[in-house]
Amino acid sequence: MGVNLMERRAAERYDASSTIPLRAPGFEGEGRISDLSLAGCRLRDIEPGGLESGQSITLSLIENMDASGIVCWAKGRSAGVRFDAPIAMATLAYFRFAEGIDVPEDTNVDGFGRVLPPLDPRTVAPPE
């Protein structure tokens, strides 16, 4: 039996939608980062044929902050990237809450805008 893709992922993925510069051998362009985790991401809207599986890549996430990795797969205008080293939680949060990402109004967030986990109904006392 094959391994489920979700079981193979090293970290939980989050919605993101920001266009960033990309560099790989023989390719320099842009892509829209999505499905971001500490361990990798999906790139969309890249030049078709610009990236190949197994290729080294550098993503310019934030000014003066690059993440290097390996292209795990490439198909059409999309590719999957596994980072060489995990990105910082602050970087993940930056992209999760960037312009264009909608956080549902009923989502609980802390003072820093981080989504809080749902409360376990077994631990919440019923109202009196």
C-alpha positions as CSV (number, residue, x, y, z in Angstrom):
1,M,0.0,0.0,0.0
2,G,1.1,3.5,-0.7
3,V,1.8,6.0,2.0
4,N,-0.8,8.8,2.3
5,L,0.7,12.2,1.3
6,M,-0.4,13.8,4.6
7,E,1.4,11.1,6.6
8,R,4.7,11.9,4.7
9,R,4.6,15.6,5.5
10,A,7.0,16.7,8.2
11,A,4.9,19.6,9.5
12,E,1.4,21.0,9.3
13,R,0.7,23.2,6.3
14,Y,-1.0,26.6,6.4
15,D,-2.7,28.8,3.8
16,A,-0.4,31.5,2.4
17,S,-0.6,33.6,-0.8
18,S,2.4,35.9,-1.4
19,T,4.5,36.3,-4.5
20,I,8.2,35.9,-3.8
21,P,11.5,35.8,-5.9
22,L,13.0,32.4,-6.7
23,R,16.4,31.3,-7.8
24,A,17.5,27.9,-9.1
25,P,20.3,26.8,-11.5
26,G,19.2,28.1,-14.9
27,F,16.1,29.8,-13.5
28,E,15.4,33.2,-11.9
29,G,11.8,34.3,-11.5
30,E,8.8,34.6,-9.1
31,G,6.2,32.2,-7.7
32,R,3.3,32.4,-5.4
33,I,4.0,30.6,-2.1
34,S,1.1,28.5,-0.7
35,D,0.6,25.5,1.6
36,L,3.4,26.8,3.8
37,S,4.9,24.8,6.7
38,L,8.1,25.0,8.7
39,A,9.5,22.3,6.5
40,G,8.4,23.3,3.0
41,C,5.9,24.8,0.7
42,R,4.1,24.6,-2.6
43,L,4.9,27.2,-5.3
44,R,2.3,28.2,-7.8
45,D,2.2,30.5,-10.9
46,I,5.9,29.7,-11.8
47,E,7.1,29.7,-15.3
48,P,6.2,26.4,-16.9
49,G,9.3,24.2,-17.1
50,G,11.3,26.6,-15.0
51,L,11.9,24.1,-12.2
52,E,12.7,20.4,-12.1
53,S,12.5,17.7,-9.4
54,G,15.7,17.3,-7.5
55,Q,16.9,20.9,-8.3
56,S,18.3,23.2,-5.5
57,I,16.3,26.3,-5.0
58,T,16.5,29.5,-3.0
59,L,13.3,31.4,-2.0
60,S,13.6,35.0,-0.9
61,L,10.9,35.0,1.7
62,I,11.4,38.4,3.3
63,E,13.9,41.1,2.6
64,N,17.4,39.7,3.4
65,M,15.9,36.3,4.5
66,D,16.3,33.4,2.2
67,A,15.3,29.8,2.5
68,S,17.1,27.1,0.5
69,G,15.7,23.7,-0.3
70,I,15.1,21.0,-2.9
71,V,12.3,20.9,-5.5
72,C,10.5,17.6,-4.6
73,W,8.2,17.7,-7.6
74,A,7.4,20.0,-10.4
75,K,4.3,19.9,-12.7
76,G,3.1,22.7,-15.0
77,R,3.1,26.0,-13.1
78,S,3.4,24.4,-9.6
79,A,6.2,22.8,-7.6
80,G,6.8,21.4,-4.1
81,V,9.8,22.5,-2.1
82,R,11.4,20.9,1.0
83,F,13.5,23.4,3.0
84,D,17.0,22.4,3.9
85,A,16.4,23.7,7.4
86,P,13.0,24.7,9.1
87,I,12.0,28.3,8.7
88,A,11.3,30.3,11.9
89,M,7.8,30.4,13.4
90,A,7.8,34.2,13.0
91,T,8.3,33.7,9.2
92,L,5.5,31.2,9.0
93,A,3.2,33.6,10.9
94,Y,4.2,36.5,8.6
95,F,3.0,34.6,5.6
96,R,-0.1,33.1,7.3
97,F,-1.4,36.5,8.1
98,A,-0.2,38.4,5.0
99,E,-2.6,40.5,3.0
100,G,-5.0,38.3,1.1
101,I,-5.2,35.6,3.8
102,D,-8.6,35.5,5.4
103,V,-8.9,34.5,9.0
104,P,-12.5,33.6,9.8
105,E,-14.2,36.0,12.2
106,D,-15.0,33.2,14.7
107,T,-11.4,32.1,14.9
108,N,-9.9,32.6,18.3
109,V,-6.6,34.5,18.1
110,D,-4.1,35.6,20.8
111,G,-2.7,39.1,21.2
112,F,-0.1,38.4,18.4
113,G,-2.7,37.3,15.9
114,R,-1.8,33.6,16.2
115,V,-4.8,31.2,15.9
116,L,-5.5,29.4,19.2
117,P,-6.3,25.7,19.2
118,P,-10.0,24.9,19.7
119,L,-11.1,24.3,23.3
120,D,-11.7,20.7,24.2
121,P,-15.4,20.6,25.2
122,R,-14.5,18.0,27.9
123,T,-12.4,20.6,29.8
124,V,-14.8,23.6,29.5
125,A,-17.2,24.0,32.4
126,P,-20.8,24.5,31.2
127,P,-22.3,28.0,31.9
128,E,-24.2,28.3,35.1
